[in-house]
Amino acid sequence: MADSFMGKAATMEIPINSNGETLAEDDSLEQDLQQVMVSGPNLNETSIVSGGYGGPAGGIIPTSSIKGTHSSTAFTSSIKDLRMKSRAQGVGLVPSQSAASRIANQNQTDQPFTGSGMHHSNSNQNMSVEEANRGVAVEKLDSVKKWGINTYKCTKQMFSERFGRGSRTVDLELEAQIDVLRDTKRKYESVLRLTSALTSHFYNLVQTQQALGDTFADLSQKSPELRDEFGYNAETQKLLCRNGEALLGAINFFVSSINTLVNKTMEDTLMTIKLYEAARLEFDAYRADLEELSLGPRDAATMVRIEVSQQQYQVQRDKYERLRSDVTIKLKFLEENKVKVMHKQLLLFHNAISAYFAGNQQQLEQTLRQFNVKLKPPGSDKPSWLEES
């Protein structure tokens, strides 16, 4: 900016006469300066503050002691000296309105990007964020409103059915299958509970037999006169323990299969049934609402509400039909899977129990191989020495 200013100053017109002296503009410049001195602030009424901002009051020096005539005379003499130096150098500065305006425009264009544009962009970003938050809040409010209306209608329909004032959609064949499934699940849960108890008791029996066989074996070594008798009993208890572990593996396999059938397969079907029953209740609620609107007056507002209710009724009807089809298919597959699984597990349980109590070790081992039952190695249930420590 300084280079541009010096370039503009160098191009200013300097009027001179034939003798090489400046014209009367110097006199006009002196008159302007004197006028400024006359019309300027009275130095007698001002004060000079020393010590910077926040300095003590003692740093304020009143200028009333400074004579105005002396200060003005000194200022005028300094102006004259400056004018004589400019004459000696052959350069004279003439005030120009066009030059001043160009310098002002240059200063305005050279100014850096102010904070107003940044403030405007930040305000736009804040407005966009506020609009996005407002949109999310409106969506949540709409979802809560729809949930509230749906809950009210379903609750009203449920109480109407319980008090016998409302009608409900019933599929007799499907309802019968659902009742059979729930009853079957209760009975299978009882079988699972009893076989789990049998496994626990039989495990304790096997552990007792193992401890008794070890005791007999130890006594046969320490009692020479009863060595044979203790030895026979030790071998018998070890054989029973070994057969008991085989039977225990078969029972555990049976319990695991029943647990999967009851708590996973049947439970998954019952979850679909719960969704079907909820969809049935919603369908009946919207159906009752549509019937109630159809019996009322047929003005313009009511017709709009009837049209909206018909659309909601159709949506709930499609949902109800879809879930009813899902329940029917799952019940069919569940029945087939249940028959297949229980046929295998019941045969395994029967053969293993019969072979164990008949003392037929060979048949018991053959039964385990037939059903791919893998026994745990002895001592696998005991914690390791790291866990004990």
Buried (B, 14 or more C-beta within 10 A) or exposed (E): EEEEBEEBEEEBEEEEEEEEEBEEBBEEBBEEBBEEBEEEEEBEEEEEEEEEEEEEEEEEEEBEEEEEEEBBEEEBEEBEEEBEEBBEEEEBBBEBEEBEEBBEEBEEEEEEEEEEEEEEEEEEEEEEEEEEEEEEEEEEEEEEEEEEEBEEBBEBBBEBBEEEEBEBEEBEEBEEBBEEBEEBBEEBBEBBEEBBEBBEEBBEBBEEBBEBBBBBBEBBEEEEEEEEEBBEBBBBBBBBBBBBBBBBBBBBBBBEBBBEBBBEBBEEBBEBBEBBBBBBBBBBBBBBBBEEBEEEEEEEEEEEBBEEBBEBBEEBBEBBEEBBEBBBEBBEEBBEEBEEBBEEBEEBBEBBBEBBEEEBBEBBBEBBEEBEBEBEEEEEEEEEEEEEE
